[in-house]
Amino acid sequence: MSEKDKDKQTDKDKQTEKKKQTDKKKLNENKLKDNFPKFNIYWIYGLIAVAFIGIQFFNFEDNTKEITWLKFEKDMLNSHDVKKVVVVNRDKAEVYIKTDRFNSGKYDEFKQKGLNYADSNRPQFYFTIGSVEIFEKRMEEAQKDFKERDIIPVSFETRKDHVGDLLSWLMPILILVAVWLFIFRRMGGAGGPGGSNIFSIGKSKAKIFDKEEAHIKTNFNDVAGLAEAKVEITEIVDFLKNPDKYTKLGGKIPKGALLVGPPGTGKTLLAKAVAGEADVPFFSMSGSDFVEMFVGVGASRVRDLFAQAKQKAPCIVFIDEIDAIGRARGRNPNMGSNDERENTLNQLLTEMDGFDTNTGVILLAATNRADVLDSALMRAGRFDRQIHVELPDLNEREAIFKVHLKPIAVDKEFDLAFLAKQTPGFSGADIANVCNEAALIAARKSKKVVEKQDFLDAIDRIIGGLEKKNKLITVNEKKTIAYHEAGHATISWILEYTNPLVKVTIVPRGQALGAAWYLPKERQITTTEQILDEMCSALGGRASEEINFDKISTGAQIRK
């Protein structure tokens, strides 16, 4: 590399590093903004309440010191330091000290504690009296030896606490208003669309994912297999991104697409991938979110959902488990909740049929019970496409394993194709569970990597259940189980069209005392010979018991 190229590479590295630091700084600033508490009107209410309480319970201008009667009599009254005494509201006696006496140094102790004035118009001390009669009697006894000119005048005043009186009747009203506002906001004022309050109960509960949302990281690369389904879904996303490509030839936007397939095959994951791939708003909602105990709520939420969707068009609306509201009408004899479900379905049908052509709003829905859906919902013009998401075949299972094995430390010599062959009929969710169980089994055995046997143990655990090695089984029962399973194995070994035998075990798993496991061949059609051979293999254990023991046991049962 020449010096010029090296300099270019260095400049490029510096720019990249500078960009990383800038992005990191912006990220930290955004986090700081998110963590900083937002302004709330309740803060002002709280400050006003604190101010009222402070005015009521604290007098910031009055720093007089409280004393006892004995101190007043001994140190002040007998020393002729008192100028006058004022009894306020018949329970508090305020003591005024002569200015020259106060500044003589005798009261420096109190000055250091905050009593730093000698104003003849303000009291310096006070004490509480039990009653006016007793106070007057005490004053007479304390001053009986005083000369007439030295007797301290006592006056009585009635002072009104206007702030306290105002708060005494205003505070209960404020508390009632605050409680009322709190309840009102909880019921309806503070809840936005889909809030859990009574006034917004008819609002849609759909989650809106815009293209700016950073937490949508699922895309089509995370959806292994489902090649045909991804083609149709990709076409819908492409239509929203480039509508002119299709409309210029006279095509119309499909109004809806229904994802149909067994549980765990990736219907919801496919919808999440659409949210990650599409540069348009994505509304996500479950069918059960429309169902409510109040009459008319479901239909109201449907209207609100499509009203929001039309405002943000082009967009995608996804309803998961649509069979919760899309069941065929009139089948359920239960009137009550069924009427509400039918009203919700009628509103959904109306909204789907009321779209203008090419509005750019597409409805995606997912269900594993397409057989129970209403025929009006399934017709062309509402759900124009039915995308079948079936159980993965051999190649798709291998691709799904690759996705789920990325975060798992797997043995380098592990054969992924072998694992795909060992899991016929497994859905994507089952495969994810196998990978997780294998990692847990390897961790339980303190291994550094997940090995082939760990995956086989995980498959056995998922298919048959947990091993019950401590289950009490007699010797005769073990013998019967062994001959029973040997019968299955022998028949399947002899017959031509039976599935290949994988393993035979008499270790109890779940409800089974033993099992003979096969590797089913993935075929689309089955001949009569194949059906008969499989029936013979299934009855092989029962026949073995009858031949060897001349009787059969309750363990010889054919379970689905």
N, C-alpha and C positions, 0 to 999 in steps of 0.2 A: 504493500500500500504506500502510495506517495505521500509526501509531506502535506500536499494540498488536500488530499482525501482525508488524512488524519485530522487536519484542522477542521474540515467540514463535519467529520464525525464528532469531534469534540464540541463544536458549536451546537450540533444537533442534540448531543447528550445534555448540554447545559440548558437548552430550551426545554427539553423534556423534564429535567429536574425542576426547573423554574415553574413549569406548568403544574407538576405534581404538588409543589409547595403552595401554589395559588389555589388549586382545587382543595387541598387540605385546609387552608385558611378559610375558604368559603364554607366548607363543610362544618368547621368548628363554629363559625359565625351563625350558621343556620341552626346548629344544635343549641347554641346559646339563646337564640331567639325563641326556639321551641320550648326551652326549659324556663325562660323568663315568664313569670305569671302575667296573664293578660288582665287588663283593667276590667273591673266589675263594679257596677253601680252599688253593690252591697258595701263596698269599701266606704263610700260616702256616708251611707246609713250608719255604719259602725263608728265612724269618726264623730258624727253628730251625737250618737248615744253616749260615747265616751265623754264628750264635752259636757253634756247635760249632767252626767254622773259626777264629773269633776267639780262642776259648779255647785252641785248639791252637797257634796260631802267634804269639799275642801274650800277653805276661805284663804285665798292667797295673800290678802292684804292684812289679815288679822293674825299677828304672831305673838299674842299675849300668852303668858305662861300660867299654867294652872298651879295653884298652891292649896295648902290645907288651912283649915280654920285656925289651928294651933300656931302655924307659922305666921299667919296674918296677925293674930293677936299678940304673939310674943315679939316678933321681929319688926313689925311695921306699926301696928296700932299703939303699942306701949311706947315706941320710940318717937311717936308723933311725926312719922314719915308720911302718913296718909293725908291726901288732900281732900278726897271725897270718895264715897262708895255709891254705886248705882246698881240697883237690883233690876235685872232685865227679865221680863216675862215670869216674875215671881219664882225663879228657880236658879238664877245665875247672878252672882254678885261681882261686879267689876270694880277693881281697885285702882285709883289714880294716885300716883306718888308725886310728892312735891318735886319740882325741878331741881332745886339745890340739893335735896336729899338724894335724888337719883344719881346726880353727878358727883356725889361725895366720895365715891369709891366703894361704898358698901354693896352696891349691886353689880359690881364688875363681873361677878360669877355668872349672872344672868345675861349680861351683855355678850359674853363669849359664847353663850348658847343661842344667840340670835336676838335677844332683846336689846336693840341698839338705838333706841330713841328715847327722848325725854320730852314728849309733847304733852302739854297740859290738857289738850283736847282729846287724848286717846288714853285708854287704860293700859297699864303695864301687866297687871295680874288679874286673875279671877279665881273664884272657887264656887262650888255648888252648895246651895243651902237646902236643907230638908224642907223647911216651910218658913213662911214669912214671920209667923208668930214666934217661932223658936229663934230665928235670926235676930229679931228685934230684942228679944229678951236677953240674948247673949251680948248684943251690942251695949245694952244698958248696964249689964253686970261688968263688962270690960271697961266701961267709961265712967263708972260711978265715982271714982276718985279724981276724975279729970275736972279741970276748971271749965267754966262754961264756954270760954272762947276756944278751948282746945277740943271740944266735942266735935266729932266728924259728922258732917251732914250725910244723911242717907236719903236718896231719892229713888223713885220707882218709875220704870219705863216699860211700855208695851211695844215691842218691835215686831213688825211683820216681815217674814221671809217670803218676799214676792216670788223668787225663783222656786223655792221649795213648794209654796202653795200652787204655783203653776204646774210644777212637775207632779204634784200629788194627784191631780186629776187628768193631766195630759199624758203621763207615763202609761197608765193602763190602756188609754186609747191608742198610743203609739205601739204598744205591744200587740194589741189586737189587730191593728193594721198590718204590722210586720208579719204576724202569723198568717193573716189572710193573704197577703202578697206571696208568701212562701208557698202556701197551698195552691194558690192560683197558678203560679209559675210551674209548680210540679204537675198540675193537672193540664195546663194548656199553654201558658205563656211562653215557657222557655224551650219547649220541644220543637225542633225543626221537623223536617220531613221524616216520618217513621219514628217519632218520639214515642216514649212509653207513657203518654199522658192521654187524658180522656178527650181533649179537644183536637188532638192530632192523631187520633186512633184510626181515622180513615186515610191517613197519609201512607204512601208507599214506604216499605222498609228496605228497599233495594239499596245495595252498596254500589256506589258509583266509582269506577276506576277510570280516571283520565290518563292520557298518554304521558302526562307529567309525573304520574305516580311512580316513585322509584322502587317500591316494594314488589311490583309485578315483575318477577324474574323468570317465570315459566314461559317457555316458547316451544315450538314444534320439535326442537332438538331433544327436549326432555320427554317427549312422547315417542317411545320406541314402538315399532310395529304399527298397526292401524294404518297401513299405507293407503288403502282405498278411502277410508274415512278422512284422512288428512288431505287427500286430493280434493274432495268436495268441500271441506271446511276452508282450505286454502283458497278455493275459487270464490267463496263467499267473502272472505277477507279482501281478496284482490278486487272484487266488485266494489267494495266500499272505498278502496283506495283509488281505483281507476274506473269509475262508472262509465266514462265515455267509451271505453274499449268495448263494452257490451251493448250500450244503448244505441250507439251509432248503427248497429246492425239490426235494430228493432227489438232487441231483447229487453225483458223486464226483470227487475230485481225480484228474487224469490222472497216471499213474505215470511217464511218460516222454515226451519230445518229441525227435525226431530231425531235425536240420538237415541237409538234403541239397542239394548243389549243386556246380557246378564250382569249381575252385580260384580263390581271390581274390575271391569274391563277397561276402564279409563275414560268414561264419558265426561265426568266432571273435570278430570285432568285435561281433556281435550278442550273443554270450554275455557279453562284457565290459560291454556296455550294461546287460544284465540285472543284473550284479553291482553296477553303479553305481546302478541304479534301485531294486532291491529293498532293503527294510529288514530282510533276513534274512541269515544267514550263507551264504556262497557258497564251495563247494569246487571248485577247479579242478585238473584232472589230465589228462595226456596218456595215450592208450592204450598207448604204448610204455613208460610208467612201471610197468606191471604185469608186463612181460616181463622175466625175469631168468634167469640161467644155472642157478640152483638150483631143484630140483624143489619145487613147492608154494608158491613165494614169491608168484606171481601171485594164486592163490586166497586166500592169507593177506592180501595187501594189499587185495583186494576186500572181505573180511570186515571188516578194520579200517576201511576207508573208510566203509562203511555203518554200522558201529557208531558212529563219530564223528558221522555225519550224523544218526542217530536221537537222539543225545544233544542235538544242537543244533537239532532240528526246532522250527518249520518252517524249511527250508533248501532250497537248490538245489545239486545236484551236477552239475558239467559235466565230461564226458570228451571231449577233443578227439581227432580221428583215431581213432575207436573201431574202425575196420576193422583196427587192429593186433592186436586180441584178438577181434573179432567175426566173423572170417571163417567161412564155412560149414564145418562139421566134416566130416572124411573126404575132403576134396578133395586135400589135400596128401599124397603118398605118403611124404614124409620123416617118419619116426616121431620120435624125439627131441624137438626143440623144438616140433613140432606137437602132441604130446601135452600138453606144458605149456601151450600156448596154449588147447587144448581144455579143460583143467582150469580155467583161468582163466575161460573163457567159461561153462562149466557153473556155476561159483560165482556169476558175475554174473547168470545167468538165475535161479538159486535166490534170490539176494538180492532181485532185482526182484519176483519172484513171492511173496516171503515178507513183503512189507510188509502191515501192517494197514491197513484202509481209513481214509483221511483222517489219516494220520500226519503229513502236511505235508512230506514229502520228495519232491522232484521231480528226476528225472534228465534232464539235457539232454546231448545228444551231437551231434557234428558229424562228417561224413564226405563225401568226394567219390567214394566207391566203394560206393554203396548196393547195387550189383548183386552184390557179393561177400559181403555180410553173411548170417549164418545166418537161416533162416526163423523159427526159434524166437525169435530176438531181435526180429524185426520184427512179431511177431503182436500183436494188440490185448491189452491187459493188461500188456504190458511197455512198448513204445513205442506209446502210444495215438495219437500224432500224428506225422505226417511233414510237416515244414515245408520246402517247396521254396524254396530261395534261388537264383533264376535270374540269368542275366546281365541287367544293367539295360537298360531300353529308353531311348528318346530323352529323355523327361522325367526319368527317374531318373538318367541320365548327367549331365544339366544340374545336378540337385540335388547329385550327388556332386562335380562340378567346383566348385560353390559352397563346399562344405566344405573341399576341399583347396586352394582358391585364397585362403582367408582370410589365411594368413601371407605370401602372395606379392604383391609390388608389380606389379600388372598395369596395362597401358595403359588409360586411362579410356574410350577409344573401342572397346575390345575387345568383340566380340560373343560372348557365352557360348553362345548357341544354335547358332551356326555351329560352334563347337568340339565341341559334343555331337553334331552331325550328322556330323562327320568321324571319329568314333570308334565306329562300329557294331561290336558284338561285343566291346567292351572290358569287362573286369571292373573292379570298384572298385579292386583293386590296380594294374591297368594304368593307370587314370586317375590314381591317385596318382603312379605312375612318370612319366606324361606331364608332370604339373605340376612335378615335381622336375627332370626332364631339361630342360624349357623354362627354368626358373630358372638351371640350370647353363650352358646355352647362352648366355643373355643375359648372365650374369656373365663368361663367356669372351670375349664381344664388348665388355665394359666398358659395358654399357647400364645406365641408371638404372631402367628399368622393363622388364617382360617383354612383348614385342609379339606380334602375331598370327603373324608368320613364325617366331618362336622356337617356338611351339606346333606349327606345321606341321612344322618341322624335327625336333622331339622325336617327333612321331607317326611320321615317316619313319624316324627312328633306331630306334624300338621295333619297328616292323613289319618293316623291311627289313634293319636292321643298320647298322653304321658305313660311311660312304662310303669307297671305295677309289679316290681320284682318281689315285693314283700307280701303279695297276696297269698292267702292260705289256700293251697290246692293239694289235695291228697295224691298219693302215688297212682292210684287207679284213674283219677281224673286226668292226671298228666299223660298217662298212657292212652286214654281215650282221645285226648286232644291231639296227641302226636299222630295216632293212626288216622284221625280225621283229616288233619292237614296234609299227611302223606298221600291220602286218597286224592285230594285236589291236585297235588303236584304230579302224581303218577298219570292221571288222566290227561292233564294239560301237556305232559311230556310226550304221550303216545299220539294224541290226536293231531291232525295236520293243521287245522284252521284255528286252533286256540291261540290266545296271546302268549308271548314268551314269558316264562316264569322268571321272576327276579329274585325272590327270597321266600323262605318259609320260616315261620317263627312260632313258638309256643309260649313266648313271653307275653303276658296279658298287656293290652293297651286299650285304654278307654273301657268299653263294654265288651270287647272281644277277648276271648281267652287265648286265641291264636289266630294266625292269618297266613294266607298264601297270597303274595302280591305279584301282580303281573304288570307287564309293560304294554298297554294297549296300542295297537297299530292305528295310526291316524288315517282313516279311510272315509270316503264320502258315502259309499253304498255298501250294503251287507247282503251276502247271498244266503240261501237256505242252509247250505252246508256249514257256513260259519256260525249261524245262529244255533244249529243243532249241536255243534261241537262245544260252543260256549255253555249251553245248557248242561251238557254232559259233564263239563269241567266243574260247573257250579254244584252239581249233585254228587261229585266224586267223593266228598267227605262223608256224606250220609251213606253212600254205598259201602265205603270202607268200614264204617262202624258195623253195618249189618253183616258183612262178610266175616269180619274178624271176631266180633263179640256176639253175633246172632241177635243183636238188638240195637236200637238207636237211642240216643240221649236227647235231652232238651237243648244241648249245645249245637245240634245239627239243624241250624236255622239259616235260612237265606235272608240276609238283610240287604236292604237297598243301600 
